Amino acid sequence: MPTAVAPEHVEIQLGDRSYPIVIGSDLLGDASSFAAVPAAATALIVSNTTVAPLYAAALQQALAGRYREVHLLELPDGEAHKDWQTLNLIFDALLQRGADRKTVLYALGGGVVGDMTGFAAASYMRGVPFVQVPTTLLAQVDSSVGGKTAINHPLGKNMIGAFYQPQLVLCDLATLASLPPRELSAGLAEVIKYGPIYDMGFLAWIEANIDALIARDPAALAHAVKRSCEIKAEVVGQDEREAGLRAILNFGHTFGHAIESGLGYGEWLHGEAVGCGMVMAAQLSLRLGGVDAAFVERLTALVRRAGLPVTGPALGADRYLELMRVDKKSEAGEIRFVVIDRPGSAAVRSAPDAMVREVLAQCCAA
């Protein structure tokens, strides 16, 4: 991705916990990018074995003038490692190096690294500063923004975590050049999501520019990341802890998390499961009267064009329902789904099991 993109800013408005999202190219190697981060003696960069060899040295060099010591921890890569055992590696590194309350953690990687580093920051000494430096499209448009941190449990995805906001989110678009095509498609699922739930104009823009996004056109990616972050910032600013409105950002996730848990974490990428989950949620929305069949086909076609699966794995309806009852939105054992109540607007609704079974029968492999 050779063309440079000038930095743009999106602000997350949360009172004294507000922070900027900076979007541009060639940012993580520039010391000035981190000027607003609190001063400290020590920083710990948390990355993984895939991303660290690509970008850790540049980030370490950029931070060298701000800290007496800049340490690097490489975690194993993949959703399968988003667990207590891997989280403890971060705590081990902090304790072994005598990290104090001012130590700053830098999450350099995708959603798994960001979620675990944020959870470690929220927990270590009851809270230390951290910075998100997301290197995947999915992390740049979604998981790095808004302060959700978590690890997985064998019985449910992201069930153990905390709301904890970073000091800064630095989206360096140049890192997307190294992203495998499958990971790029997974990120597009979270971009597409914002259209049906919030901004139909953005959905139309994605449809018109999906080929440019897949080709990693710098201007198209910059707009997709910025608009996605703007929408998420607007939602999080109104409902930081998901008491109501913020739940709409989970469109497709109830079905998607069931796919991830049911297959085993890492078998499908998170974005792949969400893409397929959006098709299922659209079918449920159709049955609940929020959209028509043409809308469902329009969304399904876009998910398919993004290179994402539109047919769910054959887990069996009973297993899907069992897994979805563990979802964080469930209340008293009743599954709650994010559905489209009209194009560009979403709501959280329950649905009869029989209706959900119809959707699963239509959307899953035999």
Residue pairs with C-beta under 8 A, 6 or more apart in sequence:
1 25
1 173
1 174
1 176
1 177
1 216
1 218
1 221
2 218
3 25
3 218
3 219
4 24
4 25
4 26
4 218
5 23
5 24
5 25
5 173
5 218
5 219
5 222
6 24
7 22
7 23
7 24
7 27
8 22
8 23
8 24
8 222
8 226
9 20
9 21
9 22
9 23
10 20
10 21
10 23
10 226
10 229
10 230
10 233
11 18
11 19
11 20
11 21
11 233
12 18
12 19
12 20
12 21
12 145
12 146
12 165
12 233
12 236
12 237
13 233
13 237
14 165
14 236
14 237
14 240
17 165
19 165
19 166
19 167
19 168
19 169
20 36
20 168
20 169
21 145
21 169
21 171
21 229
21 233
22 33
22 168
22 169
22 170
22 171
23 140
23 171
23 173
23 222
23 225
23 226
23 229
24 171
24 172
24 173
24 222
25 172
25 173
25 174
25 218
26 172
26 174
27 33
27 170
27 171
27 172
27 174
28 55
28 58
28 59
28 62
28 108
28 133
28 170
28 172
28 175
29 58
29 59
29 61
29 62
30 62
31 62
31 63
31 65
31 66
33 62
33 170
34 62
34 63
34 66
34 131
34 168
34 170
36 167
36 168
37 66
37 104
37 129
37 131
37 167
37 168
38 102
38 104
38 129
38 167
39 66
39 102
40 67
40 100
40 102
40 103
40 104
40 129
41 67
41 68
41 69
41 100
41 102
41 103
42 67
42 68
42 69
42 70
42 71
42 97
42 99
42 100
42 102
42 103
42 104
43 63
43 66
43 67
43 69
43 70
43 71
43 103
43 104
43 105
43 106
44 70
44 71
44 72
44 73
44 90
44 93
44 94
44 97
44 99
44 103
44 104
44 105
44 106
45 52
45 56
45 59
45 60
45 63
45 70
45 71
45 72
45 73
45 105
45 106
45 108
46 73
46 75
46 90
46 93
46 105
46 106
46 107
46 108
46 109
46 113
46 116
46 117
46 120
47 55
47 56
47 72
47 73
47 74
47 75
47 108
47 109
47 113
48 74
48 75
48 76
48 77
48 109
48 110
48 112
48 113
49 74
49 75
49 76
49 77
50 77
50 109
51 77
51 108
51 109
51 110
51 113
51 135
52 72
52 74
52 108
54 135
54 175
54 178
55 108
55 135
55 175
56 72
56 74
56 108
59 106
59 108
59 133
60 70
60 72
63 70
63 106
64 70
67 104
69 97
71 93
71 97
73 89
73 90
73 93
75 81
75 86
75 89
75 90
75 113
75 116
76 86
77 112
78 112
78 265
78 266
79 112
79 152
79 260
79 265
79 266
79 269
79 270
80 264
80 265
80 266
81 112
82 112
82 115
82 116
82 151
82 152
82 265
83 151
83 152
83 153
84 151
86 116
86 151
87 116
87 119
87 120
87 151
90 105
90 116
90 117
90 120
90 124
91 120
91 123
91 124
93 99
94 103
94 120
94 124
99 124
99 128
100 125
101 125
101 127
101 128
102 128
102 129
103 124
103 128
103 129
104 128
104 129
104 130
104 131
104 167
105 117
105 120
105 121
105 128
105 129
105 130
105 131
106 117
106 130
106 131
106 133
107 113
107 114
107 116
107 117
107 118
107 130
107 131
107 132
107 133
107 134
107 144
107 166
108 133
108 135
109 133
109 134
109 135
109 136
109 139
110 134
110 135
110 136
110 138
110 139
110 143
110 183
111 134
111 136
111 138
111 139
111 142
111 143
111 144
111 270
114 132
114 134
114 139
114 143
114 144
114 149
115 143
115 148
115 149
115 150
115 151
115 158
115 161
116 149
116 151
117 130
117 132
117 149
118 130
118 132
118 147
118 148
118 149
118 162
118 164
118 166
119 149
119 150
119 151
119 161
119 162
119 164
121 127
121 128
121 129
121 130
121 149
121 164
121 166
122 149
122 162
122 164
123 162
127 164
129 166
129 167
130 164
130 166
130 167
131 166
131 167
131 168
131 169
131 170
132 139
132 144
132 145
132 166
132 168
132 169
132 170
133 170
133 172
134 140
134 143
134 144
134 169
134 170
134 171
134 175
135 172
135 175
135 176
135 178
135 179
136 175
136 176
136 179
136 183
136 186
136 187
137 176
137 179
137 183
137 184
137 186
137 187
137 188
137 190
137 191
137 221
137 224
137 225
138 183
138 186
138 187
138 189
138 190
138 270
138 271
139 187
140 171
140 173
140 176
140 187
140 225
140 228
140 229
141 187
141 190
141 191
141 224
141 225
141 228
141 229
141 232
142 190
142 193
142 228
142 232
142 249
143 190
144 166
144 169
144 171
145 169
145 229
145 232
145 233
145 236
146 165
146 232
146 236
146 240
146 246
146 249
147 163
147 164
147 165
147 166
147 236
147 240
148 158
148 161
148 163
149 161
149 162
149 163
149 164
150 158
150 159
150 160
150 161
150 162
151 158
151 160
151 161
152 158
152 159
152 160
152 265
153 159
153 160
155 261
155 326
156 257
156 261
156 323
156 326
156 327
156 328
157 257
157 260
157 261
157 265
158 257
158 328
159 326
159 328
163 240
163 241
165 240
169 229
171 225
171 229
173 218
173 221
173 222
173 225
176 184
176 216
176 221
177 216
179 187
181 214
181 307
182 269
182 272
182 307
183 269
183 271
184 214
184 216
185 214
185 271
185 272
185 275
185 306
185 307
185 308
186 269
186 270
186 271
186 272
186 275
186 308
187 271
188 210
188 213
188 214
188 271
188 275
188 306
188 307
188 308
189 252
189 271
189 272
189 274
189 275
189 278
189 303
189 306
189 308
190 228
190 271
190 274
191 206
191 213
191 224
191 228
192 203
192 206
192 275
192 278
192 299
192 302
192 303
192 306
193 249
193 251
193 252
193 274
193 278
194 202
194 203
194 227
194 228
194 231
194 232
195 202
195 203
195 204
195 206
195 344
196 203
196 251
196 278
196 282
196 299
196 340
196 343
196 344
196 346
197 248
197 249
197 251
197 338
197 340
197 344
197 345
197 346
198 231
198 235
198 248
198 344
198 345
198 346
199 227
199 231
199 344
200 343
200 344
202 227
202 231
203 302
203 344
205 223
205 227
206 213
206 224
206 302
207 298
207 302
209 217
209 220
209 223
209 224
210 302
210 305
210 306
212 219
212 220
213 220
213 221
213 224
213 306
214 306
214 307
232 249
235 245
235 246
235 248
235 249
236 246
238 245
238 246
239 245
239 246
240 246
247 329
247 338
247 348
248 338
248 346
248 347
248 348
250 329
250 338
251 278
251 281
251 338
251 340
251 346
252 274
252 275
252 276
252 277
252 278
252 279
252 280
252 281
252 338
253 274
253 277
253 327
253 338
254 277
254 281
254 324
254 327
254 329
254 335
254 336
254 337
254 338
255 273
255 276
255 277
255 280
255 281
255 312
255 320
255 324
255 337
256 270
256 273
256 274
256 275
256 276
256 277
256 278
257 273
257 277
257 323
257 324
257 327
258 277
258 315
258 320
258 323
258 324
258 327
259 268
259 273
259 276
259 277
259 312
259 313
259 315
260 267
260 268
260 270
260 273
261 323
261 326
262 313
262 315
262 319
262 320
262 323
263 313
263 315
268 276
268 309
268 313
271 308
272 308
272 309
275 303
275 306
275 308
275 309
275 310
276 303
276 308
276 309
276 310
276 311
276 312
276 363
277 312
278 299
278 303
279 296
279 299
279 300
279 303
279 310
279 363
280 312
280 359
280 360
280 363
281 337
281 338
281 339
281 340
282 291
282 295
282 296
282 299
282 300
282 340
283 296
283 359
283 362
283 363
284 337
284 339
284 351
284 355
284 356
284 359
285 291
285 296
285 339
285 340
285 341
286 292
286 293
286 295
286 296
287 351
287 355
287 358
287 359
288 339
288 341
288 349
288 351
288 355
290 339
290 340
290 341
290 342
291 340
291 342
291 343
295 340
295 343
300 310
303 310
304 310
310 363
311 363
311 364
311 365
312 360
312 363
312 364
312 365
313 364
313 365
314 364
314 365
314 366
315 323
315 364
317 356
317 357
317 360
317 361
320 356
320 360
320 364
321 335
321 353
321 356
321 357
324 330
324 335
324 356
325 333
325 335
327 335
327 336
329 335
329 336
329 337
329 338
329 348
330 336
334 350
335 350
335 351
335 356
336 348
336 349
336 350
337 348
337 349
337 350
337 351
338 346
338 347
338 348
339 346
339 347
339 348
339 349
339 351
340 346
341 347
341 349
